[in-house]
Amino acid sequence: MKRPDGKLLFRNIEVGLACAACIAAGKADSCEHNQDEIPPWKSREKFDMVKALYGDRKDLLMRESMGIVTEDQSSLFRAAWVNDFIDFVVAPPDPHFVLVACDPNGGGDSHMAIVSVTFVQGSMVVLGLDSHPVRGHDEIEIVLMAHMAGLQKLFNDCWFIFVGESNLGQEADHMRHMLRHESNVYAVTEGGLAGVRTTNKRKELYSMELCKFMSQQAMAHTGDKLVSTNPLNLTSKPLEDLKQQLMGFRKIILHSKTGRSEARVSYTGKSQGAQDDLVVTLSIAAYWGVQFMTQRIQSVPYDKFDERPSMHH
């Protein structure tokens, strides 16, 4: 946990049997450099026996007996994938399309998140990130229009495909109305309504699509050119928030208590007060971006986007 100034709330003291050099080299499970720190009530022989009992489960050995923080087995994204994405910085491309995904918040402490992406040679490039616990129509408009203005400034001759999640509050329709005067913005509809519906099955498809990009090291971002314009919180650091949310995003299997129904699978990062809105929105962008690029969204008039907006007009 961190204080508002970014400093750690608690003083952390790490005690473990693996040295820093072996941890950095990925050889923590075989490190023997801190054997003198084994406490007197444990013996070297017992540690060797425990090591043998864990067998191939080196992650459990490191966590339970060597004091090293390892990935949770329910984590959907491996730490190495997340770090590869954060380290993969590219120059802003010259896109024909930018997909702008938005997950409205349903009140409470959850955030409205906006994630803008494009696709370059099979990779997904994140161009913009914003997140805020908006309250009411006015704050939605402030955050959305500031994000769009930031994108338009950098990418002034491309199509923006807006995909909002459709919910009972009809925020997706309100946002489509806010964007109606933007000549190079197209809002995706489904079943005659603004936005796209999200079911449990779709959440799984969203998560798997994002997992595909992450696992194949096919995700990058534009670094200090990343559009992040939230006027309601100028000190926000959405890329750092996204990294934290990716690390905490989990696949949870919920078994039936009665045994009469199949286990349900839930994809979430909302535990112990954490947020997952940026990850969910990124997964929406990944899935619907692929659907758009492969022309699988029935309601979209694809012929309209053959030429760039400047040529179109």
N, C-alpha and C positions, 0 to 999 in steps of 0.2 A: 504494500500500500504506500501511496505517496501523498505528501502534503500539497496544498495548492501551488506552492512554489517549485514543485517537481522533485523536492528532496524526499528521501525515504522517511517514512513515518517511524519505523523501528530501526534500531541499530542491529545489523545482521552479522552474526558470527557463524561461519561455516566450519564444521569439523568433519573431516573425512579421511579415508585411508589412501585415496588416490592423489598424487601430486598434480600441480597445475599443468606441468609439461605433458604428462601422460594423458590428462583430460583433453588438452588441446590437440593432441595427436590421435585421439580416438582410441587410446589403449588403456582406458581407466580400469577395466576389469582385470588386467594383468599387471598393474603397477605394484611394485614391491618397495618403493622408496620411502614410505612412511610407516614401516613395520614397527618402529620404536614407539609409535603413538597408540598402539593397541593397548587398551586399559588393562590393569593387572587382573581383573576378574575374567578376562578372555585370554585364551592361549592361541599361539600360532597354529597348533595342531587342530584345534576346534575350528578355526577360520578355514583351514584347508578342507575340513570335512564339510562345512557349510557350503563352500565353493563347489564341491563335488555334488552335493545334493541339488543345488540349483541347476546344474547341468548347462543346457543351452540358454536358459532364461537369465542371460547376463544383465538384462535391464533390472530384474528383481534383485539380483545379487548387489548391483551397484546402489540401488535405492535402499534396500533393507539392511545391508551389512557394511556398505562402504560410505554411506552418508552423501551420495550424489543425487542431485535432482535429475530424474529422467522423465521422458515423455509419458503421459498417461496413456494406457493402452486403448482408451476410448477416444483419444484425440484423432480427429479426421485428417488433419494435415500434419505431416512430420515437421519437426523443427528445421531440418535441413531444407525442406521445400520452402518454408516461410522465409528463411534467411537468404536462400537463393533469389527469391522474388525481391526482397528488400534491397539486395545488393545489385540487382539487374536494372541499371539506370540507362535509359536511351534518350537521344535527342527527340524533341517533338516531331512526329511525322507530318506528312501532308495528306491527311485522310480524305477519302471521298465520303465516308460515313463516320459519324460518332454516335454511339448508342448511349443515351442518358437514362440510367435506371434510377428509380426512386421508390423507396419503401416508406410510406407515411407512418407516423407513430400513432398509436391508438390511445394516447393520453398517458398519464402516469409518468414514470421516469424514462420511458423508452424514447429513442431519438428518431426523428425523420432523417434518413440518410440519402444522399445522392452520390452515385458513382458513374463516371463517364469513361468509356473505353472505346478503343478502336482495335482493328485486327490487321497485323502486318505479317505476311508470310507464315500464317498458321499460329502466330503468337498473339496473345491478348496484351495490349498496352493500356495501362491505366493512365488517363489524362487528367482526371479531376476527382476530388473527394471532399465531401462536406457532410457534416452531421450536427444536429442540434435538437434538443427537446422542445420543439416549437409548440406554441400555444395559440390556437386560433388561426383564422384565415389570413390575417395580416402578416403574421410571422412566417407562415408557409410561403407567402408570396415574396417576402423580403429575401429569404434564403434561396428559394428557387431562381428568382430573376437575377440575383447577384451571381449565382453559379453559371447561369446561361450567359450573362454578360462577360464573365471571365473566359468562357469557352469561345464566344464570338470574337473576342479580342485576339485570341491566339489562332483560331481556325475560322477565318471569315469567308471561306469559299468551300463549304462542305455542307452536307445534309446532317441535321441532328434528328435522330430517331428517339422519341421519348417513350419510355415504357414505365408506367407507374403501376404499382400493385393496386388492384381494385379491392376496396374494402367497404364495409357498411357505411362509413362516413362519407363516401363518394369524393374523397380527396383527389383521386386520380382525375375525375371529371372537372373539379375545380382547377386543377393544375393545367389541364388541357385548355380550359377557358383563359387562364392567365397567359398562355403561350400563343393564343390565337393570332396575334399580330406579327409573330415572328415568321417571315416568309420562307425561311429555310428549316423550319421545324415541323416534323410530322409526328403526331401522337398516335400510337398503336391502340386499336380497339379490339375487343373480343365480345362476340355475341351482341354487337350493337352498343356496347357500353365502353366507356373510356377505361384504359388499363387492361391488365391481365389478371385472371383469377389464380389464386394460389391454393392448391389442395395439398394434402399430405404426400400424395404420389409425386406431385410437381416439386415439392420441397426436396424430395430425394433426387429427382432429376437435376434440379438446380445444383445441389451439393456435389453430385457426381460429375457434372460438367466442369465445375470449378476445380474439383479434385484432378480431373484429367489435365487441365492446364498447369496446375501446380506440380503434379508428379512428373510431367514431361519437361519441366523447366521452360515452359512456354509462356511465361508471364513477366512483364517488365513494367516500369513506371518512368515518368519523365523528371523525377528528382525535384530540383528547385523550380522547374517550370510547371509543376503539378498545380492545377487550378484548385485553389482552396480559398474561397472568398467570403465565408460566413460573416456578415456584418454584425451579427448578434454575439459573436465570440471571436474577436480578432486574435486571441492567443491560442486558439485551438490548434492541435497538431494531429490531424486525422491520419497521417501515414503511420505515426507511432501507435495511435489507437487501433488502426487496422491490424498492425503486426500483433498487438496484444490479443485482439479478438480472434485472429487466425489461430494463435497458439492455444486459445481456450475453447475453440469450437469442437464439439464432440458429437459422436454418433452414440446415442443411448438406446438400448433395447429394453422395452418395457414389457415384461412378461405378465400374462393374465394371472390374477390372483386365484381365480377359480379353475384355470386350466381348460376352460371351455372355448376360448377364442385364441386366435393366433397372436403371437407377440407383435407389438407395435414398435416401429423404429422412429426415433425422434432425432432431429438434427438441431442442435442448439448450443449457444454459448452463454445463455442466461443462467448463471449459477453464482451464488454468493455475491449478488449485487452487480455482476459483470454485464456488459452490453454485448450484443452481437449484430447490431443493425447494419454496420458497414459490411460485414461478411455476408449477411443475407442479401444485401443489395448487390454486392459484387457477384454473388452466385446468380442472381436474377440477370445481371448484365451479361454474364458468361453464357447462360442458357439462351436467352432471347437474342443475344448478339449472333450466336451460331444459327438460330432459327431464321433470323432476318437475312444473314449473308447467304444462306442456302435456299432462300425464298420459300420457306415453309409456312409463313404466316398468311393465312388465307385472305385476311381483310386488307392487306397492303397492296397498293397499286404500284408494283415494282417498276413499270415503264416510266413512271414519273421521275425516277431517280437515276436514269441512265446518264444524264448530263449533270454537271455541277450546277449549283444554283445560279451562278453568274451567267452561264450559257443558257440556262433554262429561262431566264428573264429577258 
